[in-house]
Each structure stands twice: as structure tokens, then as C-alpha cells.
Amino acid sequence: MPKSIDELILDIVQRITNNGNAIKAVNLLFLLAEAKNSLSYSTVAEFLKMNKIQSQALIEKCGELLKQDVNDSGEYEFQLFHEYVREWFE
């Protein structure tokens, strides 16, 4: 069992990113850490140069660390679930 929140986040990130080998997942987590607002599937797809279906699959893969919101247009948006996780990536 992890001894600290840092170790818990590290364990989750290593699992999600296949120990850093799943580059798109790594890029998504860093993108969300830098984003000031929640990002939609289409925004993630645009930044990571993938289609919307690929971005949906990637966001689902990283779901343990994400919070889902719905914007005024009814579109799903995502961000890291806690500010501490964002700071962890810095």
C-alpha cells in the first residue's frame, strides 16, 4: 500500500501510462496539468493530433485521475480531479 499521496499518484500514473511508455497518455496528463480550464474530447483530439474516438478512449484510460463536467452546450469536459494532482505534474 502506498505510504503517501505522492506514491499513490505515482502508482496510478505508472499503471495508466505503462511506466511512461504510453506516450499519448503521458501527453494527455501533462496537457490537463497545464490547462487552465476543462478540456472537451474534441479539444484533446486537436492538441494530441488524434480523432475524437481516440481521444475518448484515451480519456477513459486516464479516468482515475480525471473529473468530468458538462458545459453549457451539454458537451463533456475533463480536468485533473484535484489541484494536488496538477501540482504533482509540475
Residue, then its C-alpha position, 0 to 999 in steps of 0.5 A: m500500500p502506498k505510504s503517501i499521496d505522492e506514491l499513490i499518484l505515482d502508482i496510478v500514473q505508472r499503471i495508466t501510462n505503462n511506466g511512461n511508455a504510453i506516450k499519448a497518455v503521458n501527453l494527455l496528463f501533462l496537457l490537463a496539468e497545464a490547462k487552465n480550464s476543462l478540456s472537451y474530447s474534441t479539444v484533446a483530439e486537436f492538441l494530441k493530433m488524434n480523432k475524437i474516438q481516440s481521444q475518448a478512449l484515451i480519456e477513459k484510460c486516464g479516468e482515475l485521475l480525471k473529473q468530468d463536467v458538462n458545459d453549457s452546450g451539454e458537451y463533456e469536459f475533463q480536468l485533473f480531479h484535484e489541484y494536488v494532482r496538477e501540482w504533482f505534474e509540475 
